[in-house]
Amino acid sequence: MAHFDLEEQEKLAQIKHFWKQHGNLLTAILVVALLALAGWWGWKAWQNRQATQATALYEELERIAADPGADPDGARLTRALADMKDRFPRTAQAQQAALQVAAVHAQAGLTQPTRLEAARAALQWLAEEGRDQGYRALARLRLAGLLLDAKSYDAALAQLNADFPAEFAALAADRRGDIYLAQGKKAEAGSEYLKAWQGLESQAGPGGNYRQVVDAKLAALGIQPPAAAPAEVR
């Protein structure tokens, strides 16, 4: 029994020695780990609160957009978007709100030209501040369209000079073609339409329907798209 007691005492002495040497370091590591975990949970909770509040505000914005008669000049809609941008600028809801508000203002702009500026402002904010590349690309395409309608050709082309995700490159080329055509630059327009035609998917793919639109634009310019390469015989 004395032998086992001695071994236990030696092990206890080793533990005490180890703790004396490294105890402060281990305590510090544990405290840092616990603080990091608490911070992560706090950040997740903050994100969830942000998403919940942003969703509620977005739903209110949707209700305003759905009842144009209650907001004849679009002022309530503009204020709702400003609130969203001020409180939740980094959320997906804010980006979706900018697209929706711009669409409503642009539609109203057919009879109320002053609302077109509000539409352009919403899209400009999203193009510059949006976190998602897809939303930014959509904003630039739509903003370029509004600027084209206003005959602000240089400003419209400037929106399309930004880097676009691959899935939006063909649409950007098509919009550049529209701008060049409006300027009477048929050669440049044809070149851009060809880029769009080549960038869109085959007729069987989801881009097929829009490719037919580009086909019509090329035909109007007397341009025949290149024939597809023949399938390899095996």
N, C-alpha and C positions, 0 to 999 in steps of 0.2 A: 504493500500500500504506500509505503514511504517513497518507493520509486515512482509510482504514478503521481503522487503529490508533487514530487520534484519536477516532473515533466510539465505538469500543469502550471506550476509556478514559473518555469522557464518560458512557456508559451505566453503567459500573462505578462511577463517582463518584456518579451519581444514586442507584444502588441502595444504596451505602454511606451516603449522606446520609439516604435514606428509612429505612433500617434503624436508623440512629443515632437518628432522631426517633421512630420508631414500633416499634422492635424489642421493647422491654420490654412494650408493650401487646399486641403480637401473640403474644408468648411466653405472657403471662398468659392470653389468650383460649384459646390452644391447651391450656394446662395445665387450665383450667377445663373445657373440652370433654372432654378425656380423663378427668378425674375424674368428670364427669357420666356418661360412657359406662360407666366401670368401676362406678360406683354402680348404674346401671340394670341391668347384667348381674348384679351381686351381688344386687340385690333380686329379679330373676327367678329366680336360682338358689335363693335363700332360699324363695321362694314354692313352687318345685317340691319342695324338701325338705319343706316344711310339708305340701303336698298328699299326698306319698308317705307320710309318717309318719301323717298323719291317716287316710288310707285304710286303712293296716294296722291302726290302732287301731279303726276302724269295723268292719272285718271281724271282729276279735276280739269286739267288742260283738255283732255279728250271730250269731256262734257261741254266745255265752252266751244270747241271746234265743231261739235255736232249740232249746235244750235246757233247758226249765224244770225238769225233774226234778233237774238238777245245781245249780239255784239256786232252791230252794223258797221262800225268803223275798224273793227279788229283790235281795239285798244286793250280789251280784257285779255285777249289771246297774247298780245305782245307783252303785257305785264306778267302773265303766267310763265311765259318762256324766260323772261328776265329773272323771275324768282327762281326758276329751276336752274338757270345758269349761275346765279349767285350762290345758291345753297348746295347744289349737287352737280357741279360742272363736270366731274369725272365719271359720272354714272352713264350706263347705257341708256337709261331713261331720258337723260338730258339730250343725248344725241338723237334719239328717236323723236323727241319733242321738237327739236330744231327742224327736222325734215317735215314733220306734220304741219307745224306752224307755217313753214315756207310754202308748202303746197296749198294751204288754205288761203294765205295772202296772195299767192300767184293766181289762183283761180278767181279770187275777188278782184284782182287787178285788171281783169278783162273789162270791168265796168268802173272800177275805182283805181285809176293809174297810180295814185299816191301809195297804194298798198304794195306795189311792186318793190319799193325801196325796203319795206319791212321784210319781204320775202328774201331779197338779196342779202340783207343784214343777217338774217338767221342762217342762211347757207354759208356766208362768209365766216361767221363764228365757228360753225362746225368744220369747215374746210381747214381752218387754222388751229382750232383748239381740240378737235375731236381726238379721242384716244384710239379709236378703232380705224384701221386703214380702209376698210370697206365703206364705213360711214363717210369718211373724209373724201373718198373717191366719188361716192354718190353726190355729195354736196358740190364738189367741183364740176361734175358733169351737169348738174341741174343749174348751177350758177352760170356756167358758160352758156347754157341754153337761154336763160333770162337776159344775159348780156347780148347774146346774138339777136334776140327779139328787139332789144333796145338799140341795135346797130352799133354797139360798143365793141367792135371787132377785136381791137388790140387787147382790151381787157379780157374778152372771152378767151382768146388764144393764150393769154398769160395763165389763166386758170388751168389750161390743159397742158402746160409745160411742166407741171409737177410730176413726180414719179407716181405711177399708178400700179397697183397690184396687177399681176399678169391677167387675172380674169376680167379686168376692166380696160385693158390696153386697147382692145379692138373697138370698144364703145367710145373711148377717147379719140381714136383715129377717125371714127365716123363723124363725131361732133366737129373735129377740125375740118373735115371735108365739107360739112355744112357751112362753116364759117367762111372758108375759102370760096365756096360757090357763091355765097351772098356777096362777096367782094368782087365777083367776076373772074376769079383766078381758077379757071377750069382745069388747067394742068395740075395745079397743086391739089385741087379738090379730088381729081381722079386718082392721084397717087395715094391720098389718105384713104379714100374709099377702098382701094385695092388692099391696103394694109388691114383695114377693117374686115374685108371679105376673107382674107387669108387667116386672120386671127380668130374669126368665129368658127364654131364647131361645124361639123358636117350636117347635112340636112336632117339626118336621123337624130342628131343631138339636140339639147335644149336651146342651142343658139340658132337652130335651123330656121325658125320663123323670121328672126330678125335678119338673117343672112339674105332672105328673099327681098327684104326692104333695100339692103345694100345692093343687091343685084339690080333692082329697078333704078337706083341712083346711077349705077355704072352704065346701064343701058341708055339712060337719058343723056349721058355724056358720050355715047357711042363707043364705050369701052367694053371689051369682052374679057371676062375673068379668065385666067389661065385654066386649061383643062386639067382635070385631076390626073395624076400619074397612073398608068395602067397597073393593075395588080400583078404581082410577080407570079409567074407560072412555076409550079413546083412539080 
